[in-house]
Amino acid sequence: MVTLLLLGGAIGFRMLLSNHHENIGGAYTLFDTQGQKVTQDNFRGRYTALYFGYTHCIDVCPLTLDTISAALERMGPEGQNIVPVFISVDPQRDTPAVMQNYIARFSPRIVGLSGSPEQLKPVLDAFHVTVRRHDAKAADYLIDHTSILYVMDGQNHLAGMIPIDDSAEQMAVDLARILHKN
């Protein structure tokens, strides 16, 4: 039974990759940890690896940021061609200072972005990211969210998506494959 569920999930993920590839991504305007406006044009000519998460996440987000940082390091000079971008889905708690302290724990290369709920909504929609907040009245609420690494090419087109449960070694292989394919 578990094997069937895992196989079904893998098939569903592959269908998402093949069927919606061209419908993922788009223009965005958010703010970095210094409060500076950032758009997709800031990354023109450079690959980006976008991950949507939040700083109060207790497991998946920190593991993903650690894995992407290790994967880019494993890639050596080729990894310098990819800018890791962490986009917060929790603007209420993820202030620029909180974001800056959080991403510094993983890599100085990570660009942290956030915005108001109104600014985030079109970005979440463009990347088909779902967000569901638990226990809205609690101060230490958790958020369920889509967890995929979106690799965008230098023209802000989706070059590939990588499952976040890959090891750093596998993620490095997947990232190199995407770079060489495009």
Backbone as a ProteinNet text record, in pm:
[ID]
protein_1_A
[PRIMARY]
MVTLLLLGGAIGFRMLLSNHHENIGGAYTLFDTQGQKVTQDNFRGRYTALYFGYTHCIDVCPLTLDTISAALERMGPEGQNIVPVFISVDPQRDTPAVMQNYIARFSPRIVGLSGSPEQLKPVLDAFHVTVRRHDAKAADYLIDHTSILYVMDGQNHLAGMIPIDDSAEQMAVDLARILHKN
[TERTIARY]
82.3	0	87.1	188.8	278.2	350.7	392.8	463	373	247.5	153.2	135.6	128.3	115.3	238.3	357.1	480.7	491.5	457.4	461	361.5	242.7	141.7	189.7	256.5	311.1	418.4	505.3	612.8	555	455.2	391.4	323	255.7	190.4	290.2	404.8	509	561.7	586.8	636.8	533.1	404.5	299.7	296.7	313.6	319.3	435.1	548.6	665.7	638.7	577.6	561.1	441.6	334.4	213	207.1	271	255.5	385.8	484	617.2	612.6	538.9	537.6	447	366.8	273.1	323.5	448.2	500.5	600.2	580.8	671.8	612.1	683	638	704.3	660.4	715.3	681.9	772.3	745.5	820.5	765.4	829.2	816	929.7	932.2	1043.7	1075.6	1178.1	1278.6	1407.1	1511.8	1527.9	1627.4	1646.2	1696.5	1733.4	1774.4	1660.2	1544.2	1429.8	1432.3	1524.8	1536.5	1441.6	1379.4	1289.1	1369.7	1318.8	1382.4	1276.6	1310.5	1222.7	1298.8	1230.2	1296.3	1406.6	1395.4	1498.3	1632.6	1632.1	1758	1845.3	1783.2	1854.8	1871.7	1837.9	1847.3	1988.7	1992.7	2120.7	2179.6	2112.3	2161.8	2051.6	2092.1	1997.1	1962.7	1838.6	1797.6	1734.6	1749.5	1683.9	1592.8	1463.4	1367.7	1304.1	1299	1230.9	1139.1	1014.7	915.9	905.3	919.3	912.7	897.2	932.1	922	1020.8	1059.8	1168.7	1130.3	1003.9	961.3	932.8	961.4	942.9	1036.6	985.4	1064.5	1141.9	1113.9	1182.9	1217.9	1121.1	1145.6	1225	1189.1	1256.6	1404.7	1440.6	1583.7	1661.4	1602.4	1669.2	1689.9	1589.6	1600.6	1707.7	1710.9	1813	1952.8	1965.7	2094.2	2134.5	2039.2	2067.7	2105.4	2031.6	2063.8	2199.9	2230.4	2361.3	2473.3	2455.6	2555.9	2566.2	2453.2	2454.3	2531.1	2506.8	2576.6	2726.5	2761.2	2902.9	2967.3	2896.5	2948.6	2972.7	2895.7	2907.5	3033.4	3099.7	3221.3	3190.3	3278.2	3258.6	3125.8	3079.6	2952.8	2836.2	2845.2	2740.8	2729.3	2836.4	2832.3	2739.1	2698	2607.4	2461.6	2434.7	2296.7	2283.8	2181.4	2152.6	2039.7	2066.2	1958.5	1871.5	1739.8	1645.8	1542.8	1528.6	1430.8	1319.6	1197.8	1083.6	992.8	974	891.7	743.4	673.5	527.9	461.7	540.9	492.4	534	476.2	518.9	488.5	395.6	360.8	478.2	551.2	662.8	799.4	807.3	936.3	971.3	1011	1057.3	1193.7	1240.5	1373.6	1483.4	1479.8	1582.8	1575.3	1455.8	1437.7	1488.3	1451.2	1495.2	1647.7	1708	1852.8	1925.6	1882.1	1943.3	1924.1	1806	1773.1	1858.9	1860.7	1934.1	2085.1	2133.4	2277.6	2327	2238.4	2277.2	2311.6	2265.1	2283.2	2390.4	2382.1	2479.6	2465.4	2576.4	2568.5	2520.6	2515.8	2470.9	2319.9	2246.5	2100.5	2043.4	1954.8	1882.8	1746.3	1715.2	1586.5	1490.3	1370.7	1269.9	1137.9	1066.3	932.4	856.2	738.1	653.7	525.2	436.9	307	225.5	119	34	-13.8	-42.3	-88.5	22.6	146.8	259.6	295.8	276.9	310.7	208.8	82.5	-23	3.5	35.1	59.9	182.2	280.1	399.5	362.3	289.3	244.4	158	70.2	-16	66.7	163.4	244.8	324.5	365.8	444.1	357.8	227.5	134.1	167.7	205.6	240.7	115.6	84.2	-27.3	25.7	-49.1	-10.8	-134.5	-118.6	-228.9	-175.1	-224.2	-180.5	-266.2	-199.8	-268.6	-290.4	-400.7	-429.7	-395.1	-473.3	-447.7	-435.5	-492.1	-488	-361.9	-291.1	-170.4	-52	33.2	151.5	257.5	258.9	359.7	299	211.9	143	240.6	195.6	269.9	200.6	274.3	220.1	252.3	150	170.9	190.9	289.5	314.4	378.4	365.4	429.3	579.8	643.7	788.8	856.5	892.3	963	1068.4	1180.5	1282.8	1259.7	1230.2	1205.1	1335.5	1386.3	1508.8	1467.1	1501.4	1464.6	1590.1	1574.9	1690.4	1712.3	1807.3	1843.5	1739.9	1634.8	1524.9	1398.6	1416	1305.6	1202.2	1249.3	1163.8	1200.4	1101.3	1126.1	1217.8	1331.5	1427.6	1409	1353.8	1330.8	1283.9	1233	1191.3	1259.2	1301	1372.6	1299.3	1273.2	1211.2	1305.1	1249.6	1332.7	1380.6	1335.9	1382.5	1506	1563.5	1689.2	1802.4	1904.1	2026.6	2100.9	2199.4	2279.4	2350.8	2398	2465.7	2371.6	2250.7	2154	2107.5	2088	2045.8	2152.8	2280	2388.8	2386.3	2362.9	2352.9	2235.2	2120.2	2001.1	2023.1	2085.4	2112.3	2208.8	2313	2409.5	2339.5	2253.4	2177.9	2093.3	2027.7	1943.5	2030	2143.5	2233	2281.8	2313.9	2369.8	2261.7	2138.8	2027	1986.4	2000.2	1950.7	2059
-119.2	0	126.1	129.4	244.9	263.2	151.1	157.8	218.5	181.1	237.5	387.2	430.7	573.9	651.1	596.1	661.6	666.2	555.5	550.7	650.1	657.4	753.8	896.8	925	1059.6	1093.4	996.4	1019.1	1040.6	962.6	979.2	1115.4	1154.3	1286.1	1399.2	1387.4	1489.9	1498.8	1384	1383.7	1443.3	1416.9	1476.1	1627	1675.1	1818.7	1880	1812.6	1862.7	1871.3	1767.8	1765.1	1847.1	1852.5	1918	2067.5	2114.3	2254.4	2331.6	2274.2	2334.5	2479.2	2503.5	2637.4	2734.1	2687.1	2771.7	2810.1	2785.6	2812	2926.7	3020.7	3134.5	3258.6	3367.5	3493.9	3610.7	3726.6	3849.6	3859.4	3919.7	3943	4066.1	4125.1	4237.6	4211.8	4190.4	4165.4	4249.8	4227.2	4305.7	4213.3	4252.8	4171.3	4205.5	4147.2	4165.1	4304.2	4382.7	4522.7	4618.7	4564.6	4647	4701.5	4649.6	4694.3	4615.9	4684.8	4620.2	4527.8	4407.3	4308	4253.8	4248.7	4186.5	4073.4	3998.8	3891.9	3948	4075.4	4135.9	4151.4	4154.2	4160.1	4036.6	3929.1	3803.9	3772.1	3866.2	3843.2	3796.3	3689.2	3633	3532.8	3511.8	3418.2	3319.4	3197.6	3097.8	3125.7	3097.1	3106.9	2974.1	2942.9	2826.9	2882.1	2890.7	2951.5	2846.3	2879.1	2793.3	2880.7	2839	2909.5	2840.9	2919.6	2863.2	2973.5	2944.5	3045.3	3014.1	3117.6	3105.6	3029	3019.9	2948	2800.2	2757.6	2618.2	2532.2	2421.2	2340.1	2226.6	2198.9	2084.3	2100.7	2107.6	2102.8	2223	2342.3	2463.1	2468	2450.1	2455	2341.6	2225.2	2113.8	2145.1	2204.1	2237.7	2343.1	2447.6	2551.9	2495.9	2406.8	2343.3	2255.8	2182	2092.9	2171.3	2276.4	2355	2421.9	2469.7	2531.3	2429.8	2309	2203.3	2158.8	2150.7	2109.2	2209.6	2337.9	2440.3	2438.7	2413.1	2403.9	2282.7	2170.4	2048.9	2069.3	2158.7	2183.1	2262.5	2317.1	2394.8	2522.1	2560.2	2685.2	2690	2574.6	2570.2	2613.6	2584.1	2623.1	2773.5	2845.8	2992.9	3052.5	2973	3020.2	3021.4	2974.8	2965.2	3049.4	3134.6	3217.2	3150.3	3106.9	3050.4	3163.9	3149.7	3252.4	3186.8	3243.8	3196.3	3299.6	3261.6	3352.4	3312.6	3405.8	3377.3	3375.5	3278	3270.2	3318.5	3378.3	3422.2	3567.9	3662.1	3801.9	3859.7	3801.5	3851.9	3840.4	3728.9	3708.6	3727.5	3708.9	3714	3855.8	3934.9	4070.5	4062.3	4171.2	4167.2	4124	4171.4	4133.6	3985.1	3932.7	3790.7	3706.9	3746.7	3674.2	3675.7	3792.8	3805.9	3713.8	3711.8	3623.9	3476.8	3443.7	3305	3252.5	3322.8	3271.6	3274.3	3362	3368.1	3237.7	3163.5	3035.5	2929.7	2950.9	2849.6	2887.2	3007.7	3051.1	3201.1	3271.2	3414.4	3439.2	3334.9	3348.3	3354.1	3306.1	3300.1	3440.8	3467.9	3594.8	3570	3643.9	3630.7	3736.9	3695.5	3788	3768.9	3879.1	3874.7	3997.3	4010.9	4124.1	4114.5	4207.8	4204	4088.4	4048.4	3943	3977.7	4104.2	4146.5	4133.8	4158.6	4145.7	3999.4	3915.2	3773.4	3694.7	3733	3654.4	3627.4	3729	3697.5	3608.5	3618.7	3533.8	3389.5	3371	3237.1	3176.7	3257.6	3210.4	3172.5	3255.8	3231	3101.1	3067	2945.1	2829	2849.7	2745.8	2695.1	2786.8	2752.7	2764.8	2659.3	2663.7	2688	2765.4	2800.3	2786.2	2713.2	2697.5	2712.2	2816.2	2845.3	2767.9	2705.6	2631.9	2722.7	2706.9	2774.8	2923.7	2995.1	3136.3	3223.6	3180.3	3262.7	3241.6	3131.6	3101.5	3181.9	3227.8	3304.7	3216.1	3087.8	2996.1	2901.6	2955	2875.4	2813	2704.5	2638.5	2664.8	2648.9	2673.3	2553.8	2497.8	2398.1	2474.4	2433.8	2503.1	2407.6	2440.8	2364.9	2368.5	2253.8	2244.9	2181.2	2266.8	2225.7	2331.9	2292.7	2387	2419.5	2546.7	2593	2650.3	2592.1	2641.9	2722.2	2852	2943.9	2979	2988.8	3024.9	3176.1	3223.2	3364.3	3457.8	3401.9	3483.4	3465.7	3410.7	3386.7	3288.2	3189.4	3080.3	2956.6	2875.9	2753.9	2660.7	2628.4	2535.7	2395.4	2385.5	2255.7	2270.6	2162	2156.9	2035.4	2054.8	1949	1919.5	1791.5	1757.9	1795.5	1846.7	1895.6	1784.3	1662.5	1552.9	1484.4	1541.9	1491.5	1514.4	1431.7	1456.8	1570.8	1626.7	1733.5	1681.6	1558.2	1500.1	1490.6	1439.2	1423.7	1559.6	1654.2	1787.5	1853	1833.4	1887.8	1826.8	1697.2	1629.3	1685.6	1701.2	1754.3	1897.5	1980.8	2117.8	2124.4	2042.7	2039.8	1995	1896.1	1847.5	1959.5	2036.2	2147.8	2254.4	2285.8	2386.3	2341.7	2215.3	2165.5	2146.7	2126.5	2105.1	2236.8	2345.9	2475.5	2560.4
0	0	0	86.6	94.3	-38.8	-97.9	-226.1	-332.6	-334.3	-431.7	-411.4	-286	-258.5	-303.8	-275.8	-318.7	-470.2	-534.4	-680.1	-739	-681	-726.6	-710.2	-599.4	-577	-677.6	-706.4	-804.5	-943.7	-979.5	-1110.1	-1117.6	-1010.8	-1007	-1020.9	-955.1	-963.6	-1106.7	-1170.6	-1308.5	-1402.9	-1379.8	-1464.6	-1447.9	-1324.7	-1300.3	-1377.6	-1376.3	-1448.5	-1598	-1654.6	-1799.3	-1846.5	-1771.1	-1817.6	-1790.5	-1687.2	-1648.1	-1654.1	-1715	-1720.8	-1769.5	-1878	-1935.9	-1860.1	-1769.7	-1696	-1558	-1528.6	-1395.1	-1400.8	-1310.9	-1301.2	-1364.7	-1349.9	-1406.5	-1337.5	-1374.3	-1317.9	-1169.3	-1094.2	-952.5	-904.7	-799.2	-730.9	-582.4	-516.5	-372.6	-311.8	-185.3	-117.3	-51	-56.6	3.1	151.1	214.8	359.1	394.7	295.5	318.2	287.9	250.2	217.3	75.5	-6.7	-146	-235	-330.3	-425.2	-516.7	-536.7	-622.5	-718	-845.1	-944.6	-1010.9	-1093.8	-1168	-1256.2	-1296.5	-1381.5	-1310.4	-1177.7	-1104	-1130	-1174.5	-1196.5	-1345	-1431.4	-1576.1	-1611.5	-1690.7	-1732.3	-1634.2	-1520.9	-1418.5	-1382.4	-1356.8	-1309.7	-1164.3	-1127.3	-987.6	-945.1	-817.4	-757.6	-648.9	-678.2	-587	-497.4	-368.8	-272.9	-188.4	-174.5	-93.9	41.3	149.4	283.6	386.1	509.3	614.8	726.4	798.5	895.7	1021.7	1052.8	1173.3	1145.1	1025.2	985.8	1070.6	1119.1	1211.9	1145.9	1017.9	959	811.3	723.8	580.3	530.1	569.6	518.6	556.1	683.1	713.8	645.7	636.3	570.1	421.6	358.9	216.5	193	274.8	257.8	281.8	376.7	401.5	282.8	228.7	116.1	-8.5	-40.9	-160.9	-144.6	-25.2	-1.3	-22.1	31.6	15.8	-130.1	-199.4	-340.3	-425.4	-403.2	-481.4	-451.9	-327.1	-291.8	-358.2	-361.3	-424.7	-574.2	-635.3	-778.7	-812.9	-713.2	-738.4	-815	-907.5	-982.2	-1059	-1105.4	-1178.7	-1089.3	-959.7	-865.3	-849.1	-884	-876.1	-980.7	-1078.8	-1183.1	-1139.9	-1018.1	-968.5	-843.2	-839.6	-722.5	-643.6	-520.8	-439.4	-382.8	-397.9	-353.1	-261.6	-141.8	-43.9	-35.7	-74.4	-71.9	43.3	136	253.2	218.9	275	262.5	392.3	480.7	611.9	638.4	563.9	579.6	717.4	788.5	921.1	1018.2	1014	1106.5	1042.1	912	843.5	798.9	896.4	868.3	799.5	739.3	677.4	774.7	898.8	996.4	1030.3	1047.9	1078	960.9	839.5	720.2	708.9	730.5	718	816.3	940.8	1041.6	1006.7	956	924.2	808.6	698.1	581.5	602.7	689.2	718.3	780.6	844.8	905.5	801.1	677.9	574.1	472.6	419.8	319.7	296	283	252.3	109.5	28.8	-110.3	-125.1	-26.3	-38	-35.3	-130.7	-136.1	-72.2	32.8	100.2	49.4	9.7	-41.1	31.3	47	104.7	57.5	107.2	73	151.3	127.1	192.8	135.1	203.1	146	4.6	-19.3	-151.7	-256.1	-215.4	-307.9	-331.5	-230.4	-243	-324.6	-317.7	-382.2	-530.3	-611.9	-753.9	-775.9	-689.2	-700.7	-668	-559.7	-521.8	-631.9	-688.3	-797.3	-920.1	-956	-1075.5	-1064.4	-942	-920.7	-870.5	-864.9	-820.9	-681.2	-593.4	-456.3	-369.9	-298.8	-205.9	-65.1	11.3	147.5	235.2	345.3	440	581.3	647.7	784.1	884.3	981.7	1087.7	1208	1274.3	1400.7	1394	1315.4	1286.9	1411.5	1523.7	1644.7	1727.8	1704.1	1781.6	1728.7	1817.3	1777.4	1712.5	1747	1693.1	1589	1504.7	1404.3	1304	1243.5	1137.5	1004.5	896	763.1	674.2	613.2	509	378.8	299.2	172.4	72.8	-53.1	-158.8	-137.4	-149.1	-126.8	-247.4	-341.5	-462.5	-489.6	-543.3	-584	-731.4	-759.3	-895.4	-950.3	-1057.8	-1119.8	-1242.8	-1238.4	-1346.1	-1425.7	-1557.4	-1639.8	-1637.1	-1711.5	-1711.1	-1770	-1830.2	-1881.9	-1797.2	-1676.2	-1583.6	-1638.1	-1713.4	-1757.8	-1677.2	-1648.6	-1572.8	-1650.8	-1592.8	-1653.9	-1597.9	-1477.4	-1415.1	-1272.2	-1218.4	-1078.6	-1015	-891.3	-820.9	-690.5	-662.5	-534.5	-420.5	-313.7	-203.2	-111.9	-135.7	-51.8	-110.1	-216.4	-271.3	-171.7	-179.4	-103.5	-171.5	-103.6	-163.9	-288.7	-284.7	-400.4	-519	-496.6	-605.1	-655.2	-563.7	-604.2	-691.4	-657.2	-737.9	-878.4	-887.9	-1017.5	-1096.8	-1030.6	-1097.9	-1145.9	-1063	-1101.6	-1219.5	-1217.3	-1328.4	-1456.7	-1446	-1563.2	-1622.8	-1537.3	-1583.7	-1651.4	-1591.6	-1651.2	-1789.4	-1804.1	-1927.8	-2034.4	-1990	-2082.4	-2148.1	-2075.3	-2125.9	-2183.7
[MASK]
++++++++++++++++++++++++++++++++++++++++++++++++++++++++++++++++++++++++++++++++++++++++++++++++++++++++++++++++++++++++++++++++++++++++++++++++++++++++++++++++++++++++++++++++++++++

